[in-house]
């Protein structure tokens, strides 16, 4: 499953954007990850429809996608995207060339054209992006989907234990094991 997400060997010397932590050395008191919460891929003609596929089940979907939304998080910026019931996703690595746009808040990409996004949301230095991100909000980093690499799966406990999620933590652990990736339980806020 994971082979569709890997950066090719020719790009191994390309700098990775974000000053990211290694998920294998996760320290809840000091970390920085680029995350994509896996809310599922929907029919682009009917965004209110139920997701038709989840990346954790079929990473090859990325080969068909142009862009992917993500957020840069750390121990001081612990808010996860709120617009989904999903509590799981991918910890990513991305070369600098794959960063298309950044913003200290949600870009709301579904309401804008590609050209509008790139013009209005220039790529910021990751440290400056974190400085401008409020601790009670999430930022957005728009990526070229075909250039990213999955480093791990992640899980965030829902604030409400009765909340229904698309997958259980055990299911995500099984999918991570099958992909040969670690599962990192992150101390983020998920409302």
Secondary structure, DSSP 8 states (H G I E B T S, - for coil): -GGGG---GGGTTS-BTT----GGG--TTS-EEEEEE---B--TT-TTS--SB-TTT-GGGGGG-SEEEEEEEETTB-B---S-S--EEEEEEEBGGGEEEEESS---GGGS-HHHHHHHS----HHHHHHHS-TTS--EEEEEGGGEEEEEEEE---SSTT---SS-HHHHHHHHHHHT-EEEE---B--
